Amino acid sequence: MKNFVQILLCIIVSISFGQEMKILDKAALSMYSKNFNADKSNVARQNALANNSIKSLSVDKATRTRQQHLFSDKIDVKGISNQKSSGRCWLFAGLNILRPVVIEKYDLEEFEFSQNFLFFYDKLEKSNLFLNQMILMRERDIHDRELEFLLDSPIGDGGQWNMVVDLVAKYGLVPMIAMPETYASSKTGDMNNLLRKRLRKAASEIRMVADAKAQAKIHQKAMGDIYRILALALGEPPQSFTWQYEDEDEKLSKTKVYTPQQFRDDVVNHDLADYVYLLQNPTKDYYQTYSITLDRDMVEKPDMAVLNIPGDVIKAQTLKAVLADEPIWFACDVGQEHLGSDGLMVRGIYDYEALLGVDFSLTKSEQLLYGESIPTHAMVFVGVDLVDKEARQWRVENSWGTERGNKGYWLMDDAWFDQYLYGVILPKKYLDKRTAQALQVKPIVLPPWDAMYRMIRGPE
């Protein structure tokens, strides 16, 4: 009777799906067990894994031993920032390419911008953009795909290069002492949950009224509440502040009062708008620009646009910039093949195949198409090691504090660059002719649920 039921199920499944489906039956289980036990080394592996993690046992000793944090060309940077339990890497990396400008200009031992200052305005701008979209979409079905996308994540920590540029242009910059970190800026989970709850409440209220004045009133009240939450959790951004510094010779400067915009213009004076985002996505056309709907944080600004070019072209232009002492912002999948205790991002640092007897290899296209890898983190290149004029490994400034990595700095080998690096921000002067010309190509506009969104934005 049982065999008859199994046969009947097979027939039903085959008819339903138009092909024969493979049922996990006793014969299959017996075969898998037989094959497993035929390999006598599995007993040793099983015993080892009973009391150890797969990752720790998979570290390839020879690969680990070969790595040395030595670089033929290093950019002079001082101090390591720490984003702690927040998703602000894009903002930390953006400000970290500006830090050397101030340190060199004023001969400082170290310097750090207030990430919290721009983070406050990023949250406020994202909230305003969301509420504006809720008013525009109020008559759409609640299951409209774009509306569902926005309601799924009304606000998060994630961000992109265009947001760094737009925030600095609109609000300016301040040093860390003018608006230091708070508990909520360093550990954003609880604050974000409350912001999302308040924004969804406003979305519900907006959809219940048809009058434009009533919608505007709901918008204004919600924004007031969002400002209140942010001001209480992060502190209120200064409209002006006093800055004084001590240089490496311990010479104390005069005190001076700045507005954030004056500090940006007088102290930094660096044109972020001159940078372009170069992406490598081998599943899309090269030398084509792309933009994603709603990939911004301000109502009045355009969505992020990127130029997709081959990886070897990205590498050549990145190398040119780093050798010119230009810190370079980049996006990568940091969760892949990295050993935090040593500050290593190295292909083959974990030999899972040797431990488990399973082949996990995927091409870069495959890992993108099938959801294995996306950009998860932004950092900054601050050096490179050349052998016969070719990059052997790259020096990376991270924003995870000094306790992780090599006192906060990481080593990325060139093979890791090829496999897991996806995008860089470069000043236009380092672009080759073909790349510069391709920037003029009209962007293909993609919806936010296209896989390209996660390629550009990373996880929220």
Number of C-alpha atoms within 10 A of each C-alpha: 6 7 8 9 10 13 12 12 14 16 14 14 16 14 12 11 9 9 10 13 15 10 11 8 9 9 8 12 10 11 10 12 10 11 9 13 11 10 10 9 12 15 12 10 15 12 10 14 15 10 8 10 10 16 14 11 16 17 18 15 12 10 14 16 9 7 17 11 16 14 17 14 17 18 17 12 20 15 16 18 21 17 21 15 14 16 23 26 24 26 27 27 28 27 22 26 20 18 20 24 19 17 20 13 10 16 15 17 16 17 20 21 22 18 23 27 27 24 21 19 20 25 20 19 20 18 26 21 19 24 25 17 16 25 20 11 17 20 12 13 10 13 9 10 14 17 16 13 13 16 17 11 13 21 24 21 19 18 23 22 27 22 23 22 18 20 20 18 16 12 17 19 25 31 19 15 13 20 20 16 17 13 10 19 26 17 15 20 15 9 16 19 12 13 22 19 14 19 25 20 13 23 25 13 16 25 16 13 14 12 9 11 10 14 23 15 12 20 23 15 13 21 20 13 15 21 19 14 17 23 13 11 16 23 19 16 19 12 12 15 16 12 16 10 17 15 14 13 9 10 9 11 12 9 10 10 12 17 17 23 18 16 19 19 15 11 16 18 13 12 11 20 15 12 17 20 23 28 26 25 22 18 12 13 14 16 21 18 22 23 22 24 17 21 21 23 28 21 15 9 13 16 19 21 23 24 25 25 23 15 20 11 15 23 18 15 19 25 22 13 19 21 16 12 17 22 31 24 26 26 28 23 20 18 14 19 19 22 21 14 10 18 22 24 27 22 20 17 21 23 19 18 12 11 19 13 13 9 9 8 9 12 10 19 14 14 15 20 15 9 10 12 22 27 22 22 23 29 27 26 29 26 27 26 19 15 10 6 7 12 18 16 26 27 23 25 30 28 25 20 17 15 13 17 22 16 16 20 26 25 28 24 20 20 16 23 18 16 19 22 26 24 26 26 23 24 18 14 11 17 20 12 8 10 20 16 11 16 19 11 13 12 15 12 13 15 15 19 13 11 14 20 21 19 21 27 23 20 16 12
